Amino acid sequence: MVRAVLPALLPLLLLAGCGADFVFFETTHLSGDGTTTLIVRWSDSPVDGAESVRVTLERVEVRGPEGVEVLWEGRQVHDLLTLVNGVTVQVAGGEIPAGRWDGLRFVLASDAVGGAHSVTVAGEDHALSFARPGAWIVDVAHAMDLEEGAVTEVHVDFNVRTSVYEAGATWYLDPSLSALDPTGAGGVSGEVRTTTGFAVPGAVVSAQQGGWEIRSTRAASDGTFRLHPLLPGPYTIVVTAAGLATGVVDDVSVSLGTDSGSHVVTLVPVVDGGVEGVAPTGRPGLRVRVIGVEGLIAVVGVDPVTGVFALPALPPGTYDVQLWDGDAFVGGQSGVPVSSGEVSFVDL
């Protein structure tokens, strides 16, 4: 059963800020008892080299064993790269029946809607095309037992770093989203500096577990950063920036409801190298992940026509270069050396 949440007889309320336009949130009400309030907010993990990433959202659903509730429907346009360092934007909210729910569905504008999604690089706008048929419908598993009369907030991370990539002069969107209840979360804060004490604005800071990025952000103009929300537990904080060695803070413990100290990550200047190579052709959506001893360093796309890929500048070291098709590991090469000023070649 699909049922829309009925709007109340109150005016639409325009959401403020957070890089969003054409964004309307409906104050909602369902008559009768047995309801609960659910609020959905977006945050972002940034992508290398882009100034903005704009996506258009058309629908948010809550899905469960008893059916589907349409929590919001309309048109929202968000610049995801404004949603960093703890900044979020509300994308849906309203009353739904209390009880068990299994997750959320986000419906983005399809490819048929021209100009609905775009990325800005070096001041130039590029249209984003979906890497896979139907990729504009994104299901996010998130079990929720919602009590009658309660207000529950869910944060959804739209991981742009793993969702947006260039391949063969075309920019692609392959959405990767994950949800977290912020009431059971903490965070990590700190700053990124050079050995001479200067801030490193724009450095990519990520919280990782077992080589998998859980959440990432970019350092602000003063070098500060905040990663939130994160579930309690141990994390490795990995920091990357062009021309600087990768910085790592191991065994950072996140506790419920608090930020884990103020970690100062100092990056040492280096002369970067690089990696380029080829992968199988004719498979849209292939991506290359680069893993260093510190954890995940970068993600890039593969040209589906030529199979060519090129990684961003990498500090000298040894890396594992892995090929992924969505969430499926395809293959890779371990121990790829990168030397200062040189480019290594990898055939995947």
C-alpha positions as CSV (number, residue, x, y, z in Angstrom):
1,M,0.0,0.0,0.0
2,V,1.3,3.5,-0.9
3,R,-0.2,6.4,1.1
4,A,0.9,10.0,0.9
5,V,1.3,12.0,4.1
6,L,-1.6,14.5,4.1
7,P,-0.5,18.2,4.3
8,A,-2.0,20.3,7.0
9,L,-3.8,23.6,6.2
10,L,-0.7,25.5,7.0
11,P,1.4,27.4,4.4
12,L,4.5,25.7,2.9
13,L,7.6,26.7,4.8
14,L,10.7,27.5,2.8
15,L,13.8,25.9,4.1
16,A,16.7,28.3,4.8
17,G,20.3,28.1,3.7
18,C,22.5,25.0,3.3
19,G,22.9,25.6,-0.4
20,A,19.4,24.6,-1.3
21,D,16.9,26.3,-3.6
22,F,13.3,25.5,-4.6
23,V,13.1,23.7,-1.3
24,F,9.8,23.4,0.4
25,F,9.0,21.5,3.6
26,E,5.3,20.7,4.3
27,T,4.1,20.8,7.8
28,T,2.1,17.6,8.0
29,H,-0.6,16.0,10.2
30,L,-2.4,12.7,10.2
31,S,-5.7,12.6,12.0
32,G,-6.1,10.1,14.8
33,D,-3.7,8.4,17.2
34,G,-1.0,5.9,16.6
35,T,1.3,8.2,14.7
36,T,5.0,9.2,15.1
37,T,7.0,12.1,13.6
38,L,10.0,11.3,11.3
39,I,12.5,13.9,10.2
40,V,15.1,13.2,7.5
41,R,18.2,15.3,7.0
42,W,21.0,15.1,4.5
43,S,24.8,15.6,5.0
44,D,27.6,15.0,2.6
45,S,31.1,13.6,2.1
46,P,32.9,15.8,-0.4
47,V,34.5,14.9,-3.8
48,D,38.0,15.8,-5.0
49,G,38.4,18.8,-7.3
50,A,34.8,20.0,-7.4
51,E,33.4,23.4,-6.3
52,S,29.8,22.3,-6.2
53,V,27.6,19.3,-6.8
54,R,23.9,20.0,-7.4
55,V,21.3,17.2,-7.3
56,T,17.5,17.4,-7.6
57,L,15.3,15.4,-5.2
58,E,11.7,14.6,-6.1
59,R,10.4,12.2,-3.5
60,V,11.2,10.7,-0.1
61,E,9.4,7.5,1.0
62,V,9.4,5.4,4.2
63,R,9.1,1.7,3.5
64,G,8.2,-1.1,5.8
65,P,6.4,-4.5,6.1
66,E,3.0,-2.8,6.1
67,G,3.5,-0.7,3.0
68,V,4.9,2.7,1.9
69,E,4.4,6.2,3.2
70,V,5.3,9.2,1.0
71,L,7.0,11.5,3.5
72,W,7.6,14.3,0.9
73,E,7.1,14.9,-2.8
74,G,8.0,17.9,-4.9
75,R,11.3,19.4,-6.1
76,Q,14.4,20.2,-4.1
77,V,17.8,21.3,-5.5
78,H,20.8,21.0,-3.2
79,D,24.4,21.8,-3.5
80,L,25.8,18.9,-1.6
81,L,29.2,20.4,-1.1
82,T,27.8,22.9,1.3
83,L,26.7,20.1,3.7
84,V,30.1,19.5,5.4
85,N,31.6,19.8,8.9
86,G,28.4,18.9,10.6
87,V,26.1,21.1,8.4
88,T,22.8,19.3,7.4
89,V,19.6,20.2,5.6
90,Q,16.1,18.8,6.3
91,V,14.7,17.1,3.1
92,A,11.6,15.6,4.6
93,G,9.5,15.4,7.7
94,G,6.0,14.5,8.9
95,E,3.8,12.1,10.8
96,I,3.5,8.5,9.8
97,P,2.0,5.5,11.6
98,A,4.1,4.3,14.6
99,G,5.7,0.9,14.4
100,R,8.4,-0.9,12.5
101,W,10.0,0.6,9.3
102,D,12.8,-0.9,7.3
103,G,14.3,2.0,5.5
104,L,14.0,5.0,3.2
105,R,13.7,5.5,-0.6
106,F,15.0,8.6,-2.3
107,V,13.8,9.3,-5.8
108,L,16.0,11.7,-7.7
109,A,15.1,13.4,-10.9
110,S,15.7,10.9,-13.8
111,D,17.9,11.4,-16.8
112,A,14.8,12.6,-18.7
113,V,14.9,15.8,-16.6
114,G,17.5,17.9,-18.4
115,G,20.0,19.7,-16.2
116,A,18.7,18.2,-13.0
117,H,22.1,17.2,-11.7
118,S,25.4,19.0,-12.3
119,V,29.0,19.4,-11.0
120,T,31.2,22.5,-11.2
121,V,34.9,22.0,-11.7
122,A,37.3,24.9,-12.2
123,G,34.4,27.3,-12.7
124,E,32.8,25.2,-15.4
125,D,29.5,23.4,-15.1
126,H,29.1,19.8,-16.3
127,A,25.9,17.8,-16.5
128,L,25.8,14.6,-14.4
129,S,24.5,11.5,-16.1
130,F,23.5,8.4,-14.2
131,A,26.0,5.6,-14.5
132,R,23.3,2.8,-14.4
133,P,19.7,2.5,-15.5
134,G,17.3,3.3,-12.7
135,A,20.1,4.6,-10.5
136,W,18.0,7.7,-9.6
137,I,15.9,5.5,-7.2
138,V,18.0,4.9,-4.1
139,D,17.0,2.6,-1.3
140,V,18.6,3.1,2.1
141,A,18.3,0.3,4.6
142,H,17.7,1.6,8.1
143,A,15.6,-0.3,10.6
144,M,13.4,1.9,12.8
145,D,11.0,1.0,15.6
146,L,9.1,4.3,15.9
147,E,7.1,4.9,19.1
148,E,3.8,6.6,19.1
149,G,4.1,10.3,19.8
150,A,7.9,10.4,19.4
151,V,10.0,12.6,17.2
152,T,12.8,10.7,15.4
153,E,15.5,12.3,13.3
154,V,17.5,10.3,10.7
155,H,20.7,11.7,9.1
156,V,21.5,10.4,5.6
157,D,25.0,10.8,4.3
158,F,25.1,11.4,0.5
159,N,28.7,10.3,-0.1
160,V,29.7,12.5,-3.1
161,R,33.2,11.2,-3.0
162,T,32.0,7.7,-4.0
163,S,29.0,8.9,-6.0
164,V,30.4,11.4,-8.5
165,Y,33.2,10.8,-10.9
166,E,34.6,11.7,-14.3
167,A,35.3,9.1,-17.0
168,G,36.1,9.8,-20.6
169,A,35.2,13.5,-20.3
170,T,31.7,12.6,-19.0
171,W,30.6,13.2,-15.4
172,Y,28.6,10.4,-13.8
173,L,26.3,10.1,-10.8
174,D,26.0,6.7,-9.1
175,P,24.4,7.7,-5.7
176,S,25.7,6.1,-2.5
177,L,23.7,7.0,0.6
178,S,23.7,5.6,4.2
179,A,21.6,6.4,7.2
180,L,22.3,6.9,10.9
181,D,20.2,7.8,13.9
182,P,22.1,10.8,15.4
183,T,20.8,10.2,18.9
184,G,23.1,7.2,19.1
185,A,26.2,9.0,17.7
186,G,29.2,11.1,18.5
187,G,31.8,12.8,16.4
188,V,35.4,13.8,15.8
189,S,36.8,17.3,15.5
190,G,40.2,18.8,14.9
191,E,42.3,20.8,12.5
192,V,44.8,20.2,9.7
193,R,48.2,22.1,9.7
194,T,51.4,22.0,7.8
195,T,54.7,21.5,9.6
196,T,55.1,25.3,9.6
197,G,51.8,25.7,11.3
198,F,49.7,26.9,8.3
199,A,46.1,25.8,8.0
200,V,45.3,23.4,5.1
201,P,41.9,24.4,3.8
202,G,40.2,21.9,1.6
203,A,42.1,18.9,2.9
204,V,39.9,15.7,2.8
205,V,39.4,14.3,6.2
206,S,37.7,10.9,6.6
207,A,36.8,8.6,9.4
208,Q,37.5,5.0,8.4
209,Q,37.1,1.4,9.7
210,G,39.0,-1.4,8.1
211,G,39.8,0.6,5.0
212,W,36.2,1.7,4.4
213,E,35.2,5.3,4.6
214,I,32.4,5.8,7.1
215,R,32.2,9.6,6.8
216,S,34.3,12.4,5.3
217,T,34.5,16.1,5.1
218,R,36.8,19.0,4.0
219,A,38.8,21.2,6.3
220,A,37.4,24.7,6.5
221,S,39.3,27.9,5.6
222,D,41.0,27.9,9.0
223,G,41.9,24.2,8.8
224,T,39.3,23.0,11.2
225,F,37.0,20.0,10.6
226,R,34.2,18.1,12.2
227,L,33.0,14.5,11.4
228,H,29.5,13.9,12.7
229,P,27.5,11.8,13.2
230,L,29.6,8.6,13.9
231,L,28.5,5.6,15.8
232,P,30.5,4.9,19.0
233,G,33.6,2.9,18.4
234,P,37.2,3.1,17.2
235,Y,38.1,4.9,13.9
236,T,41.2,5.8,11.9
237,I,41.2,9.4,10.8
238,V,42.9,9.8,7.3
239,V,43.8,13.2,5.9
240,T,44.9,13.9,2.3
241,A,45.9,17.0,0.4
242,A,47.9,17.6,-2.8
243,G,51.6,18.1,-2.2
244,L,51.4,16.8,1.3
245,A,52.0,13.4,2.8
246,T,48.9,11.5,4.0
247,G,48.2,12.2,7.7
248,V,46.8,9.5,10.0
249,V,45.4,9.4,13.6
250,D,44.9,5.8,14.7
251,D,42.5,4.5,17.3
252,V,40.3,7.5,17.7
253,S,37.6,6.5,20.1
254,V,34.1,8.0,19.5
255,S,31.7,8.1,22.4
256,L,28.0,8.6,22.6
257,G,26.9,12.2,22.4
258,T,30.3,13.9,22.4
259,D,33.1,14.9,20.0
260,S,36.4,13.1,20.4
261,G,38.8,15.9,21.4
262,S,40.4,18.3,19.1
263,H,42.9,16.4,17.0
264,V,45.7,18.3,15.3
265,V,46.9,16.5,12.1
266,T,50.2,17.8,10.8
267,L,51.0,17.1,7.1
268,V,54.6,17.0,5.7
269,P,55.3,18.5,2.2
270,V,56.2,15.9,-0.4
271,V,56.6,15.7,-4.2
272,D,53.6,13.7,-5.4
273,G,53.6,10.9,-8.0
274,G,50.6,9.2,-9.7
275,V,48.9,6.1,-11.1
276,E,47.1,5.6,-14.3
277,G,45.9,2.5,-16.1
278,V,43.3,0.5,-18.0
279,A,40.3,-1.6,-16.9
280,P,37.7,-3.7,-18.8
281,T,35.6,-1.7,-21.3
282,G,31.9,-1.7,-21.9
283,R,31.0,-1.6,-18.2
284,P,29.5,1.7,-17.0
285,G,29.9,2.4,-13.3
286,L,33.3,0.8,-12.8
287,R,35.4,2.6,-10.2
288,V,38.9,2.4,-8.9
289,R,39.7,2.6,-5.2
290,V,43.2,3.3,-4.0
291,I,44.1,1.9,-0.6
292,G,47.3,2.9,1.2
293,V,48.6,1.7,4.5
294,E,46.6,4.5,6.1
295,G,43.3,3.4,4.5
296,L,41.2,4.6,1.6
297,I,43.0,7.5,-0.3
298,A,41.0,8.1,-3.4
299,V,38.1,6.9,-5.7
300,V,38.0,7.6,-9.5
301,G,35.9,6.4,-12.4
302,V,36.7,4.3,-15.4
303,D,36.0,5.4,-19.0
304,P,33.4,2.8,-20.1
305,V,34.6,3.1,-23.8
306,T,38.4,3.0,-23.5
307,G,38.8,1.6,-20.0
308,V,41.3,4.3,-19.1
309,F,41.5,5.8,-15.6
310,A,43.9,8.3,-13.9
311,L,44.2,8.8,-10.2
312,P,44.8,12.1,-8.5
313,A,48.2,13.1,-7.2
314,L,49.5,10.6,-4.6
315,P,52.2,10.9,-2.0
316,P,55.2,8.5,-2.5
317,G,54.4,5.0,-1.1
318,T,52.9,1.7,-1.9
319,Y,49.2,1.3,-2.7
320,D,46.6,-1.4,-3.5
321,V,44.6,-0.4,-6.6
322,Q,41.2,-2.1,-6.6
323,L,38.4,-2.3,-9.2
324,W,34.8,-2.2,-8.1
325,D,31.5,-2.5,-9.8
326,G,29.1,-0.8,-7.4
327,D,29.5,-2.8,-4.2
328,A,31.1,-5.8,-5.9
329,F,34.9,-6.3,-5.9
330,V,36.1,-7.1,-9.5
331,G,39.8,-7.4,-9.1
332,G,43.0,-5.4,-8.4
333,Q,46.7,-5.1,-8.0
334,S,48.5,-4.9,-4.7
335,G,51.8,-3.2,-3.9
336,V,51.8,-0.6,-6.7
337,P,54.7,1.7,-6.1
338,V,54.4,5.5,-6.4
339,S,57.6,7.6,-6.6
340,S,58.0,11.3,-6.5
341,G,57.4,12.9,-9.9
342,E,56.7,9.6,-11.6
343,V,53.5,7.9,-12.8
344,S,53.0,4.2,-12.4
345,F,50.9,2.1,-14.9
346,V,48.4,-0.5,-13.8
347,D,46.5,-3.0,-16.0
348,L,43.4,-4.2,-14.2
